[in-house]
Each structure stands twice: as C-alpha cells, then as structure tokens.
Amino acid sequence: MMDREQRPPSSPVCSLAEVEGHDVQQELEVARWRRAERERLRAERMALGVAARQDWATALMRHLSAGLPGWLGDPKGRVISGYWPIKGEADLRPWLTALHAAGALVVLPVVVQKASPLVFRRWHPGMTMERGDWNIPVPPASAEVLHPDLALAPLVGWDRANYRLGYGGGYFDRTLAASRPRPFVVGVGLQSAELPTVFPQWHDIPMSVIVTEAGTVGTGAQSI
C-alpha cells in the first residue's frame, strides 16, 4: 500500500478528460509524479526474492482460475492474450500452458510498429521465438494473428477504479482504444502496488477487473 504521507503533485490534479482543454502545467506535474511512482514500484517489485515472486505468481494463477469461470470454464476456442514476463513481472506461463492444453488459443502481444497498436500472435509452449521490442521474446512473424477475447495486462501500479499504471509507452491503451470489439482485460499485479489514484488521463482506459495475490479487487470485483 502506498504511504499515505506521500503526496501527489501539490496542485489539484484530475483526469484531463474531465476538463476543457489541457492544463499544460498540470499535465507535466502528473507526468513527473507517475514517472516517479513507476520507478518506486518497479524497484519494490524487483526487490522481491525468488520464493516471494513464485508465491505471488501461484496466487495469481489460482485466483484467475477461480475468478473467471464465465470466461474460462470451457476455454476451448477462446483467444486468450498473455505476456512474456520481464522486469520482475509475475510468470503466468504455466497458467497459459494449461489453457493451451485445454484448447484455448493463446496469443502474445507484439510491437510491430512504434507508437501503434499491438498485434497478437498465436503462441504455444516450445515455440521458437524471436526478439521483439525491448528484446522481449515474441512469436515469429509467421505466427497466426488473432484478436483476443480476454487479455492479461501486467500492472506496475493500479487503483480501485481499475486504472493501470504501466511502463509509460501507451501501447496497451492505444491497442484497447483501437480494438473492436474490446477484449475483457484483466490487470494483474501486486496488492502492495495499489495507489489511491493513478490520476488517469484522457488516454487511459480502465481494466475490466484487477487481480492480485489477495484476489479480485477494484471496481467490478464481484461481477466476473
């Protein structure tokens, strides 16, 4: 949990979507605060020991399986987007492998063009991968491109309104904004990464639900 004595920018900050025009100074203050929070939360996540990170991932997979029966009770034919873990993210590949074995079509996000929506290429365990953006392993260009029904989104930080603090590149929000239909998006992260607010901006899109090692949290926690 965020230290309640740690304050966001001194001037009142709100979503730029709720005001007419952009307050440039306010936008800069929010950007500085969010950058500092990303660095702090990522450092805390990287400081987790191996056992703690494994326990976190195990709890997430348990809650995902228990909390998404409407989506995953019969995953055959469902297109499920996961992610390849980097920078201390929870490794949920065993869960994706189990979904694949149950007949789900598992995809991973790929940056094909800078500052553009992601594409989702089909993945299966043992696939020969290639290096993508940030040197993240991704399915090869020959892999089938599919549109996900459900997508996992790793969280650096999050708030109870289901807004996500990511890495700052804007790829996930850009992808969701362009998606028709929009997938059901499950943010996954640490309970300790909760913030009173991430100060959502005009381009931020909330997750459908958020899951941490504590269970399903945030707005809509009882609706899945």
LUMTI-715492 format. One line per 4 residues: their letters; for each residue x, y, z of N, C-alpha, C. Coordinates in Angstrom, 3 decimals, always signed. Each point is the difference from the previous one (the first is absolute). Last residue first. Layout:
A> X:Y:Z:X:Y:Z:X:Y:Z  ... .
This chain:
ISQA> -17.379:-10.843:-12.101:+0.535:-0.982:-0.934:-0.418:-1.403:+0.400  -0.968:+4.261:+2.352:-0.806:-0.175:-1.214:+0.525:-1.081:-0.938  +1.614:+2.085:+4.355:-0.982:-1.066:+0.216:-0.749:-0.370:-1.290  +3.319:+3.488:+0.189:+0.652:-1.189:+0.532:-0.975:-1.166:+0.162 .
GTGV> -0.367:+4.804:-1.697:-0.454:-1.175:-0.724:+0.565:-1.295:+0.522  +2.786:+4.141:+1.278:-1.350:+0.118:-0.520:-0.362:-1.260:-0.785  +3.895:-0.911:+3.409:-0.366:+1.130:-0.822:-1.448:-0.020:-0.433  +2.790:-4.619:+0.965:-0.175:+1.260:+0.716:-0.464:+1.077:-0.973 .
TGAE> +1.033:-5.686:+0.974:-0.539:+0.949:-0.966:-0.380:+1.269:+0.731  +3.866:-2.912:+2.221:-1.251:-0.371:-0.651:-0.415:+1.030:-1.035  +4.157:-0.152:+2.605:-1.077:+0.038:+0.983:-1.342:-0.418:-0.580  +4.040:+0.482:-2.572:+0.124:-1.196:+0.835:-1.078:-0.045:+1.074 .
TVIV> -1.504:+2.702:-4.172:+1.282:-0.009:+0.696:+0.088:-1.296:+0.803  -3.132:+2.497:-4.260:+0.268:-1.159:+0.856:+1.396:+0.141:+0.591  -4.228:+3.079:-2.660:+1.390:-0.104:+0.442:+0.120:-1.176:+0.957  -3.462:+1.801:-4.377:+0.126:-0.465:+1.375:+1.487:-0.073:+0.318 .
SMPI> -1.394:+2.076:-3.946:-1.305:-0.573:+0.322:-0.034:-0.440:+1.453  +3.229:+4.065:-1.365:-0.081:-1.440:-0.169:-1.444:-0.462:+0.270  +1.001:+5.086:-1.765:+0.019:-0.890:+1.164:-0.048:-1.469:-0.384  +2.256:+4.216:-2.701:-1.196:-0.835:-0.068:+0.029:-0.959:+1.182 .
DHWQ> +2.446:+5.056:-1.718:+0.012:-1.221:+0.807:-1.340:-0.726:-0.078  +1.228:+4.378:-1.996:+0.278:-1.167:-0.832:-0.047:-1.312:+0.775  -0.641:+4.389:+2.009:-1.029:-0.156:-1.031:+0.191:-1.276:-0.815  +1.986:-0.182:+4.910:-0.004:+1.053:-1.004:-0.980:-0.348:-1.114 .
PFVT> +0.702:-1.409:+5.582:-0.209:-0.384:-1.399:-0.113:+1.210:-0.915  +1.864:-1.033:+4.857:-0.293:+1.243:-0.704:-0.187:-0.278:-1.485  +0.484:-3.258:+3.501:+1.127:+0.148:-0.921:-0.118:+1.317:-0.761  -1.717:-1.394:+5.179:-0.409:+0.254:-1.374:+1.248:+0.031:-0.853 .
PLEA> +0.271:-1.717:+4.339:-1.315:+0.633:+0.180:-0.622:+0.376:-1.342  +3.280:-4.116:-0.093:+0.136:+1.435:+0.232:-1.389:+0.587:+0.259  +2.713:-5.225:-0.058:-1.208:+0.830:-0.028:+0.341:+1.443:+0.342  +2.941:-3.972:-0.073:+0.137:+1.033:-1.025:-1.256:+0.851:-0.134 .
SQLG> +0.512:-3.912:+2.885:+0.732:+1.143:+0.558:+0.194:+1.129:-1.005  -1.991:-4.168:-1.258:-0.907:+0.736:+0.868:+0.676:+1.258:+0.537  +1.585:-2.083:-4.696:+0.176:-0.169:+1.436:-1.032:+0.812:+0.774  -1.152:-1.735:-5.032:+1.115:+0.664:+0.650:+0.063:-0.316:+1.472 .
VGVV> -3.057:-0.189:-5.065:+0.597:-0.870:+1.014:+1.218:+0.688:+0.602  -4.875:+0.922:-3.160:+1.263:+0.517:+0.497:+0.526:-0.907:+1.100  -3.463:-0.859:-4.196:+0.282:-0.336:+1.391:+1.376:+0.550:+0.373  -4.148:+0.690:-3.983:+1.397:+0.210:+0.381:+0.181:-0.214:+1.498 .
FPRP> -3.255:-1.161:-4.592:-0.112:+0.075:+1.453:+1.435:+0.030:+0.523  -0.733:+1.871:-4.993:+0.070:-1.218:+0.825:-0.313:+0.285:+1.458  -2.030:+2.674:-4.358:+1.053:+0.106:+0.993:+0.033:-1.276:+0.848  -1.642:-0.029:-5.227:-0.440:+0.423:+1.327:+1.167:+0.043:+0.968 .
RSAA> +1.620:+1.938:-2.651:-1.434:-0.188:-0.218:-0.259:-1.470:-0.319  +4.255:+3.747:+1.745:-0.563:-1.355:-0.078:-1.518:+0.019:-0.159  +3.230:+3.776:+0.693:-0.208:-0.383:-1.399:-0.729:-1.330:-0.154  +1.172:+1.819:+4.284:-0.791:+1.041:-0.668:-0.337:-0.392:-1.433 .
LTRD> +2.896:-2.753:+2.565:-1.391:-0.120:+0.433:-0.884:+1.015:-0.710  +4.631:+0.228:-0.818:-0.568:-1.230:-0.553:-1.466:-0.147:+0.371  +2.469:+3.538:+1.831:-0.174:+0.234:-1.430:-0.662:-1.214:-0.660  +1.254:-0.351:+4.508:-1.164:+0.881:-0.154:-0.297:+0.258:-1.469 .
FYGG> +3.869:-2.474:+0.939:-1.195:-0.762:+0.351:-1.261:+0.851:-0.143  +4.320:+1.950:-0.841:-0.379:-1.008:-0.987:-1.313:-0.697:+0.343  +2.752:+3.649:+2.305:-1.332:+0.219:-0.545:-0.492:-1.078:-0.952  +4.171:+0.874:+2.924:+0.078:+0.058:-1.454:-1.343:+0.211:-0.679 .
GYGL> +1.117:-0.575:+4.865:+0.017:+1.359:-0.532:+0.064:+0.095:-1.507  -0.457:-3.811:+3.313:+1.383:+0.435:-0.190:+0.112:+1.367:-0.654  -4.416:-1.126:+2.803:+0.860:-0.913:-0.730:+1.409:+0.553:-0.120  -4.774:+0.421:+3.027:+1.243:+0.714:-0.253:+0.939:-0.996:-0.652 .
RYNA> -5.651:+0.075:+0.301:+1.312:-0.660:+0.006:+1.114:+1.018:-0.203  -5.560:-0.284:+1.860:+0.980:+0.605:-0.890:+1.382:-0.562:+0.271  -4.331:-0.946:+2.319:+0.480:-0.915:-1.041:+0.935:+0.656:-1.015  -1.902:+1.735:+4.210:-0.869:+0.284:-1.143:+0.424:-0.817:-1.223 .
RDWG> +2.434:-0.068:+4.103:-1.266:-0.721:+0.173:-1.027:+0.324:-1.078  +5.369:+0.187:-1.045:-0.875:+0.582:+1.008:-1.354:-0.697:-0.029  +5.703:-0.872:-1.378:-1.418:-0.070:-0.331:-0.799:+0.730:+1.069  +5.425:-1.309:-2.341:-0.838:+0.512:+1.080:-1.451:-0.047:-0.434 .
VLPA> +3.038:-2.298:-2.559:+1.027:+0.550:+0.884:-0.688:+0.545:+1.246  -1.955:-4.028:-3.287:-0.124:+1.320:+0.605:+1.278:+0.371:+0.734  -1.828:-3.451:-4.359:+0.815:+0.155:+1.209:-0.022:+1.443:+0.489  -3.720:-2.761:-2.864:+0.796:+1.218:-0.061:+0.817:+0.124:+1.284 .
LALD> -3.113:-3.803:-3.258:+0.667:+0.340:+1.250:+0.844:+1.242:-0.203  -4.570:-1.692:-2.777:+1.411:+0.369:-0.012:+0.493:+0.288:+1.406  -4.237:-2.410:-3.353:+0.414:+0.387:+1.351:+1.494:+0.276:-0.040  -2.064:-0.866:-4.010:-1.254:+0.151:+0.732:+0.289:+0.528:+1.405 .
PHLV> +3.268:+0.760:-4.523:-0.308:-0.659:+1.276:-1.412:+0.263:+0.503  +2.082:-0.461:-5.120:-0.507:+1.054:+0.882:-0.419:-0.635:+1.321  +3.982:-1.649:-3.701:-1.373:-0.160:+0.467:-0.386:+1.173:+0.887  +4.005:-2.170:-3.720:-0.434:+1.183:+0.745:-1.487:-0.158:+0.336 .
EASA> +4.208:-3.761:-1.107:-1.346:+0.510:-0.284:-0.320:+1.196:+0.889  +5.143:-1.161:-1.356:-1.068:-0.476:+0.878:-1.325:+0.669:-0.353  +4.412:+0.955:-1.967:-0.823:-0.988:-0.700:-1.178:-0.497:+0.833  +3.424:+2.989:+1.649:-0.907:+0.708:-0.909:-0.922:-0.953:-0.753 .
PPVP> +1.869:-1.616:+4.817:+0.549:+0.485:-1.272:-1.066:+0.642:-0.886  -0.241:+0.118:+5.465:-0.197:-0.974:-1.077:+0.509:+0.571:-1.322  +2.411:+1.885:+4.277:-1.349:+0.051:-0.568:-0.141:-1.105:-1.036  +3.481:+2.174:+4.303:-0.321:-1.083:-0.931:-1.460:+0.084:-0.462 .
INWD> +2.881:+4.338:+1.450:-0.952:-0.955:+0.562:-0.232:-1.108:-1.022  +2.795:+4.170:-0.252:+0.577:-1.345:-0.011:-0.896:-1.042:+0.668  -1.214:+4.613:-0.969:+0.625:-0.181:+1.320:+0.649:-1.379:+0.128  -3.058:-0.230:-3.991:+0.302:+1.264:+0.653:+0.499:-0.262:+1.425 .
GREM> +0.473:-4.342:-2.539:-0.830:+1.127:-0.366:+0.462:+1.269:+0.676  +1.909:-5.256:-1.565:+0.138:+1.158:+0.875:-0.838:+1.161:-0.521  -1.271:-5.338:-0.655:+0.950:+0.969:-0.502:+0.024:+1.195:+0.941  -1.313:-5.683:+0.418:-0.359:+1.416:+0.085:+1.052:+0.851:-0.699 .
TMGP> -2.093:-5.303:+0.018:+1.225:+0.764:-0.223:-0.369:+1.477:-0.089  -2.965:-3.679:+2.826:+0.149:+0.722:-1.263:+1.358:+0.698:-0.068  -1.990:-2.561:+3.776:+1.061:-0.577:-0.812:+0.225:+0.697:-1.322  -4.772:+0.580:+2.167:+1.203:-0.390:+0.727:+1.013:-0.666:-0.931 .
HWRR> -3.259:+3.518:-2.210:-0.185:-1.285:+0.658:+1.302:-0.371:+0.699  -2.878:+4.528:-2.581:+1.152:-0.602:+0.678:-0.376:-1.392:+0.502  -1.709:+4.409:-3.627:-0.276:-1.258:+0.699:+1.302:-0.631:+0.529  -0.785:+5.365:-0.631:+0.391:-1.173:-0.766:-0.188:-1.263:+0.839 .
FVLP> -1.668:+5.463:-0.299:+0.037:-1.188:+0.866:+0.250:-1.237:-0.850  +1.042:+5.748:-0.094:-0.676:-1.117:-0.659:+0.197:-1.220:+0.902  -0.095:+5.622:+1.148:+0.640:-1.307:-0.009:-0.751:-0.951:-0.916  -0.048:+5.450:-0.772:-0.593:-1.086:+0.774:+0.804:-1.295:-0.130 .
SAKQ> +2.818:+4.398:-0.595:-1.183:-0.538:-0.672:-0.600:-1.102:+0.868  +4.338:+2.461:+0.510:-1.132:+0.913:+0.233:-1.261:-0.429:-0.751  +4.038:-2.546:-1.905:+0.066:+0.903:+1.141:-1.238:+0.896:+0.044  -0.167:-4.897:-2.161:+0.378:+1.351:-0.406:-0.049:+0.897:+1.221 .
VVVP> -0.574:-4.561:+0.607:+0.387:-0.105:-1.409:+0.492:+1.342:-0.510  -0.704:-2.717:+4.901:+0.146:+1.337:-0.583:+0.512:-0.176:-1.425  -2.954:-3.626:+3.016:+1.230:+0.288:-0.730:-0.033:+1.453:-0.491  -2.582:-3.958:+3.670:+0.037:+1.298:-0.676:+1.371:+0.264:-0.618 .
LVVL> -2.362:-4.966:+0.641:+0.849:+0.948:+0.715:+0.045:+1.316:-0.774  -3.521:-4.693:+0.518:+0.749:+0.965:-0.805:+0.848:+0.866:+0.913  -3.129:-4.982:-0.193:+0.779:+0.955:+0.779:+0.797:+0.893:-0.941  -4.522:-3.238:+0.043:+0.955:+0.533:-0.971:+0.757:+1.123:+0.707 .
AGAA> -2.475:-4.553:+2.268:-0.016:+1.440:-0.238:+1.029:+0.359:-1.067  -0.780:-4.506:+1.922:-0.608:+0.377:-1.269:-0.112:+1.488:-0.270  +2.109:-2.632:+3.714:-1.452:-0.147:+0.086:-0.713:+0.483:-1.259  +4.735:+0.389:+0.567:-0.304:-1.434:+0.045:-1.505:-0.259:+0.027 .
HLAT> +1.518:+4.467:+0.254:+0.290:-0.554:-1.331:-0.372:-1.479:-0.052  -0.253:+2.097:+4.141:-1.095:+0.427:-0.868:+0.187:-0.551:-1.412  +3.448:-0.726:+3.068:-1.170:-0.808:+0.346:-1.203:+0.379:-0.864  +3.875:+2.576:-0.436:+0.252:-1.336:-0.526:-1.188:-0.921:+0.281 .
LWPR> -0.007:+4.293:+1.858:-0.254:+0.071:-1.433:+0.203:-1.362:-0.658  +1.080:+0.362:+4.519:-1.451:+0.155:-0.148:-0.373:+0.045:-1.480  +4.583:-0.038:+1.147:-0.623:-1.301:+0.287:-1.517:+0.029:-0.169  +2.444:+4.112:-0.548:+0.072:-0.926:-1.135:-0.524:-1.396:+0.327 .
LDAE> +0.529:+4.352:+2.599:-1.258:-0.731:-0.104:+0.002:-0.979:-1.166  +3.324:+3.233:+3.299:+0.084:-0.965:-1.094:-1.257:-0.866:-0.009  +0.937:+5.280:+1.792:-0.390:-1.368:+0.368:+0.033:-0.907:-1.223  +3.264:+4.295:+0.125:-1.430:-0.309:-0.100:-0.264:-1.450:+0.399 .
GKIP> +4.401:+2.498:-0.317:-0.608:-0.433:+1.255:-1.481:-0.280:-0.055  +2.590:+1.338:-3.933:+0.126:+1.007:+1.055:-0.736:-0.368:+1.274  -1.799:-2.762:-3.993:+1.245:+0.767:+0.026:+0.002:+0.865:+1.255  -3.054:-4.384:-2.652:+0.379:+0.809:+1.159:+1.375:+0.664:-0.134 .
WYGS> -3.850:-1.100:-3.715:+1.269:-0.614:+0.367:+0.591:+0.825:+1.128  -5.401:-0.643:-1.144:+1.174:+0.848:-0.189:+1.227:-0.807:+0.383  -5.493:-0.849:-1.804:+0.839:+0.056:+1.189:+1.115:+1.003:-0.194  -5.193:-1.238:-2.229:+1.293:+0.672:-0.122:+0.717:+0.001:+1.346 .
IVRG> -3.992:-3.138:-2.560:+0.468:+0.568:+1.257:+1.376:+0.613:-0.205  -4.633:-2.117:-2.650:+1.291:+0.619:-0.291:+0.433:+0.779:+1.240  -3.341:-4.555:-0.690:+0.162:+1.374:+0.485:+1.386:+0.515:-0.372  -1.447:-4.567:-0.798:-0.340:+0.968:-1.034:+0.098:+1.446:+0.431 .
KPDG> -0.423:-3.386:+3.860:+0.246:-0.461:-1.363:-0.479:+1.034:-1.012  -0.320:+0.069:+5.015:+0.851:+0.912:-0.776:+0.205:-0.400:-1.456  -3.504:-0.508:+4.207:+0.287:-0.829:-1.173:+0.833:+0.856:-0.946  -0.586:+1.801:+4.096:-0.560:-1.289:+0.371:+0.180:-1.014:-1.116 .
LWGP> +1.277:+4.827:+0.128:+0.942:-1.091:-0.181:-0.539:-1.355:+0.450  -2.447:+4.297:+0.136:+0.866:+0.117:-1.171:+0.753:-1.290:-0.289  -2.838:+0.374:+3.764:-0.843:+0.350:-1.138:+0.793:+0.095:-1.295  +2.188:-0.722:+4.187:-0.660:-1.206:-0.525:-0.876:+0.298:-1.202 .
LGAS> +3.604:+2.522:+2.913:-0.441:+0.239:-1.368:-0.742:-1.196:-0.593  +2.102:+0.297:+4.481:-0.794:+1.210:-0.149:-0.535:+0.262:-1.385  +2.925:-3.737:+1.458:-1.219:-0.021:+0.814:-0.934:+1.159:-0.326  +4.251:-0.363:-2.174:-0.776:-1.201:-0.310:-1.336:-0.023:+0.735 .
LHRM> +3.035:+3.496:+0.934:-0.468:+0.109:-1.380:-0.884:-1.194:-0.358  +2.170:-0.008:+4.176:-1.134:+0.934:-0.028:-0.553:+0.168:-1.421  +3.841:-2.707:+0.579:-1.123:-0.598:+0.725:-1.225:+0.902:-0.074  +4.026:+1.598:-1.770:-0.562:-1.049:-0.859:-1.192:-0.676:+0.664 .
LATA> +2.374:+3.240:+2.507:-0.687:+0.618:-1.137:-0.659:-1.064:-0.876  +2.723:-1.466:+3.546:-1.269:+0.563:+0.490:-0.791:+0.634:-1.141  +4.306:-1.586:-1.000:-0.889:-1.126:+0.313:-1.361:+0.492:+0.473  +3.423:+3.178:-0.719:-0.506:-0.532:-1.262:-0.979:-1.153:+0.241 .
WDQR> +2.149:+1.806:+3.786:-0.880:+1.003:-0.610:-0.623:-0.555:-1.286  +3.306:-2.549:+2.118:-1.247:-0.037:+0.776:-1.024:+0.963:-0.592  +4.313:+0.065:-1.837:-0.703:-1.239:-0.363:-1.331:-0.119:+0.734  +2.818:+3.582:+1.109:-0.545:+0.195:-1.347:-0.749:-1.244:-0.469 .
AAVG> +2.232:-0.192:+4.135:-1.135:+0.922:+0.087:-0.638:+0.217:-1.368  +3.954:-2.567:+0.231:-1.129:-0.713:+0.617:-1.236:+0.878:+0.067  +4.043:+1.937:-1.598:-0.510:-1.014:-0.924:-1.230:-0.702:+0.567  +0.832:+4.936:+1.820:+0.811:-1.195:-0.138:-0.660:-1.004:-0.927 .
LAMR> -0.601:+5.490:-0.189:-0.599:-1.241:+0.487:+0.965:-1.166:-0.204  +0.692:+4.570:-1.558:+0.633:-0.394:+1.264:-0.602:-1.277:+0.583  -1.672:+2.206:-3.946:+1.259:-0.665:-0.302:+0.700:-0.498:+1.260  -3.956:+2.556:+0.435:-0.302:-1.301:-0.604:+1.285:-0.775:-0.286 .
EARL> +0.351:+4.396:+1.606:-0.542:-0.870:+1.054:-0.288:-1.396:-0.556  +1.369:+3.288:-3.043:+1.112:-0.353:+0.893:-0.471:-0.931:+1.104  -3.234:+1.772:-2.895:+0.815:-0.995:-0.686:+1.171:-0.442:+0.871  -2.732:+3.458:+1.584:-0.701:-1.275:+0.031:+0.781:-1.105:-0.723 .
RERE> +1.737:+4.460:-0.007:-0.087:-0.513:+1.367:-0.613:-1.400:+0.024  +0.168:+2.312:-4.117:+1.346:-0.372:+0.436:-0.035:-0.622:+1.391  -4.026:+1.735:-1.734:+0.440:-1.173:-0.762:+1.350:-0.489:+0.503  -1.599:+4.010:+1.776:-0.695:-1.161:+0.550:+0.369:-1.277:-0.747 .
ARRW> +1.680:+4.105:-1.614:+0.619:-0.316:+1.287:-0.649:-1.233:+0.637  -1.891:+1.681:-3.960:+1.321:-0.551:-0.281:+0.699:-0.414:+1.292  -4.113:+2.219:+0.345:-0.179:-1.373:-0.489:+1.349:-0.657:-0.307  -0.017:+4.561:+1.258:-0.408:-0.846:+1.117:-0.127:-1.460:-0.426 .
RAVE> +0.929:+3.232:-3.311:+1.145:-0.162:+0.895:-0.344:-0.940:+1.151  -3.462:+1.144:-2.966:+0.987:-0.841:-0.676:+1.212:-0.242:+0.895  -3.306:+2.999:+1.498:-0.497:-1.377:+0.032:+1.032:-0.941:-0.620  +0.903:+4.560:-0.273:+0.100:-0.456:+1.390:-0.457:-1.445:+0.139 .
LEQQ> -0.491:+2.105:-4.190:+1.406:-0.253:+0.294:+0.188:-0.517:+1.419  -4.293:+1.349:-1.317:+0.372:-1.212:-0.720:+1.458:-0.370:+0.281  -1.628:+4.083:+1.669:-0.584:-1.119:+0.726:+0.397:-1.331:-0.645  +1.210:+3.919:-2.193:+0.765:-0.152:+1.227:-0.492:-1.185:+0.817 .
VDHG> -2.380:+1.131:-3.945:+1.327:-0.518:-0.302:+0.810:-0.216:+1.267  -5.231:-0.296:-0.981:+0.812:+0.861:+0.852:+1.419:-0.545:-0.101  -4.091:-0.619:-3.661:+1.054:-0.567:+0.829:+0.682:+1.101:+0.797  -5.352:-0.402:-1.944:+1.360:+0.328:-0.362:+0.985:-0.608:+0.976 .
EVEA> -4.332:+0.015:+2.058:-0.034:+0.485:-1.371:+1.384:+0.483:-0.374  -1.149:-4.062:+3.554:+0.129:+1.451:-0.090:-0.004:+0.389:-1.464  -0.099:-4.531:+1.564:-1.103:+0.641:+0.702:+0.078:+1.525:-0.049  +3.274:-3.141:-1.758:-1.229:-0.227:-0.747:-1.166:+0.755:+0.615 .
LSCV> +4.323:-0.201:+1.937:-0.099:+1.043:-1.017:-1.238:-0.179:-0.859  +0.473:-1.480:+5.203:+0.104:-0.533:-1.349:-0.155:+1.122:-1.001  +1.867:+1.630:+4.527:-1.149:-0.819:-0.359:+0.228:-0.557:-1.383  +2.481:+2.821:+4.465:+0.180:-0.675:-1.272:-1.220:-0.863:-0.275 .
PSSP> +1.892:+4.490:+3.212:-1.016:-1.024:-0.210:+0.158:-0.606:-1.392  +4.432:+1.825:+2.264:-1.232:+0.576:-0.510:-1.028:-1.092:-0.222  +4.258:-1.286:+1.566:-0.603:+0.925:+0.964:-1.283:+0.628:-0.500  +1.753:-5.075:-1.420:+0.342:+1.398:-0.236:-0.820:+0.952:+0.854 .
PRQE> -0.023:-4.596:+2.227:+0.137:+0.276:-1.417:+0.313:+1.485:-0.197  +1.404:-2.613:+4.592:-1.030:+0.758:-0.686:+0.249:+0.060:-1.493  +1.041:-3.081:+4.607:+0.614:+0.356:-1.270:-1.060:+0.661:-0.861  -1.047:-1.805:+4.228:+0.657:+1.296:+0.149:+0.686:+0.437:-1.295 .
RDMM> -2.159:-4.237:+0.521:-0.999:+1.064:-0.141:+0.609:+1.379:+0.202  +2.195:-4.566:-2.006:+0.088:+0.803:+1.203:-0.929:+1.191:-0.154  -1.064:-4.480:-2.732:+0.763:+1.236:-0.057:-0.012:+0.696:+1.346  -0.374:-5.386:-0.523:-0.840:+1.197:+0.000:+0.876:+1.249:+0.000 .
